Amino acid sequence: MSTTATLRAPGQVESVPKVSVSERLRTDPAYQAFMLLRIAFTVAPILFGLDKFFNVMVDWEQYLAPWINDLSPLSATHTMYVVGVIEIVAGLAVAIKPRYAAYIVAAWLAGIIINLLTYSGYYDIALRDFGLMLGALTLARLASKYDPRGFRFREQL
């Protein structure tokens, strides 16, 4: 088995053709998956976080394990407000920088899973959140390819 290497002058970079976002969306299934997951993990945490203040979807306090409520210096209602703010910030972070924020969302979901597994009767929701955690980790892996390192908000297309 033989391999060949191309030598370049120092500082010379191989030219990679730039592809527009719309072209990637039409032709690259992995990029499509990245964008779908990015949108989902931006919108869902923001909506769930906002609902912690309004309880339109569900009364969120029912999911708070008693031991966590005992640890919190706040009431269950105010603890859920803090949870809501964290979820909103996490959703915004995914919108801005999924390469890093997707791991934060995955860790947050792991905490929610622990909360639900220690509170009898919510194992089905814990399993659902495990699937969401896997989705967040998948987003993080795809972001390692499609979201540039550092905190540049946009690359030249």
Secondary structure as UniProt FT lines:
FT   TURN            10..11
FT   HELIX           21..27
FT   HELIX           29..54
FT   HELIX           60..63
FT   HELIX           66..71
FT   HELIX           76..96
FT   HELIX           98..117
FT   TURN            120..121
FT   HELIX           123..146
FT   TURN            150..151
//
